[in-house]
């Protein structure tokens, strides 16, 4: 499991766990991937499959921004299904959708979020769920006894940088249109870094 999830389950600060990994003094085994991602292999959690909540179903949700990314959508859905199977889910459902992460009118996602029989929602990255305010969605589901699992939770750890990225994405979405917002935001961030 990812550092953030293990730290939350064990009640540690995430930065402390990162430091333990850097100093090789973790109390449980961990693995550093080629991408820099750290996977923690805690035996007490790995022996337990993902158990559906009292409500039941586990659904993998894959999303891309435009129809020219269909091959990416298929690969994303396959990775999510493989992740769910590796965690012990017997028959994971996969829902795919094409639409902007800024759009709150995504029909399939809204149907999943409003369906009380969906106990666990698995997404590859937090921005596949929503570009902004994904934490609010997560909190609302948690209050209902449901949860979201983010497979690759490697994102910017600096709150200020993350907030600026979200604000830039929002402004670019209004200025340039929703489909081009991500490309414009990336270009603006690259220009700001290079300056």
NORPE-V849463 format. One record per residue. N is the residue number from 1. RES is the residue in one letter. PSI is psi as a letter, one per 20 degrees, with the letter a starting at -180 (NA if undefined). Layout:
N,RES,PSI ; N,RES,PSI
This chain:
1,X,r ; 2,X,q ; 3,X,g ; 4,X,g ; 5,X,g ; 6,X,g ; 7,X,g ; 8,X,g ; 9,X,h ; 10,X,i ; 11,X,k ; 12,X,q ; 13,X,p ; 14,X,h ; 15,X,h ; 16,X,g ; 17,X,g ; 18,X,g ; 19,X,g ; 20,X,h ; 21,X,g ; 22,X,h ; 23,X,j ; 24,X,l ; 25,X,k ; 26,X,q ; 27,X,i ; 28,X,r ; 29,X,q ; 30,X,r ; 31,X,p ; 32,X,o ; 33,X,r ; 34,X,h ; 35,X,i ; 36,X,i ; 37,X,q ; 38,X,p ; 39,X,p ; 40,X,p ; 41,X,m ; 42,X,o ; 43,X,h ; 44,X,h ; 45,X,h ; 46,X,h ; 47,X,i ; 48,X,o ; 49,X,r ; 50,X,o ; 51,X,p ; 52,X,q ; 53,X,a ; 54,X,h ; 55,X,h ; 56,X,e ; 57,X,q ; 58,X,p ; 59,X,p ; 60,X,p ; 61,X,o ; 62,X,p ; 63,X,q ; 64,X,r ; 65,X,h ; 66,X,r ; 67,X,i ; 68,X,j ; 69,X,k ; 70,X,h ; 71,X,h ; 72,X,h ; 73,X,g ; 74,X,g ; 75,X,g ; 76,X,g ; 77,X,h ; 78,X,g ; 79,X,g ; 80,X,g ; 81,X,g ; 82,X,g ; 83,X,g ; 84,X,g ; 85,X,h ; 86,X,h ; 87,X,j ; 88,X,j ; 89,X,p ; 90,X,g ; 91,X,m ; 92,X,p ; 93,X,q ; 94,X,p ; 95,X,p ; 96,X,q ; 97,X,q ; 98,X,p ; 99,X,r ; 100,X,q ; 101,X,i ; 102,X,i ; 103,X,p ; 104,X,j ; 105,X,k ; 106,X,o ; 107,X,g ; 108,X,g ; 109,X,g ; 110,X,h ; 111,X,g ; 112,X,g ; 113,X,h ; 114,X,i ; 115,X,o ; 116,X,i ; 117,X,i ; 118,X,o ; 119,X,h ; 120,X,p ; 121,X,p ; 122,X,p ; 123,X,q ; 124,X,g ; 125,X,q ; 126,X,h ; 127,X,i ; 128,X,h ; 129,X,g ; 130,X,q ; 131,X,h ; 132,X,q ; 133,X,k ; 134,X,h ; 135,X,h ; 136,X,g ; 137,X,g ; 138,X,g ; 139,X,g ; 140,X,g ; 141,X,h ; 142,X,h ; 143,X,h ; 144,X,j ; 145,X,j ; 146,X,r ; 147,X,r ; 148,X,p ; 149,X,p ; 150,X,o ; 151,X,g ; 152,X,n ; 153,X,k ; 154,X,o ; 155,X,r ; 156,X,p ; 157,X,h ; 158,X,o ; 159,X,h ; 160,X,g ; 161,X,g ; 162,X,g ; 163,X,g ; 164,X,h ; 165,X,g ; 166,X,g ; 167,X,g ; 168,X,g ; 169,X,g ; 170,X,g ; 171,X,g ; 172,X,h ; 173,X,g ; 174,X,g ; 175,X,g ; 176,X,i ; 177,X,q ; 178,X,h ; 179,X,h ; 180,X,i ; 181,X,g ; 182,X,g ; 183,X,g ; 184,X,h ; 185,X,g ; 186,X,g ; 187,X,g ; 188,X,g ; 189,X,h ; 190,X,g ; 191,X,h ; 192,X,h ; 193,X,h ; 194,X,i ; 195,X,NA
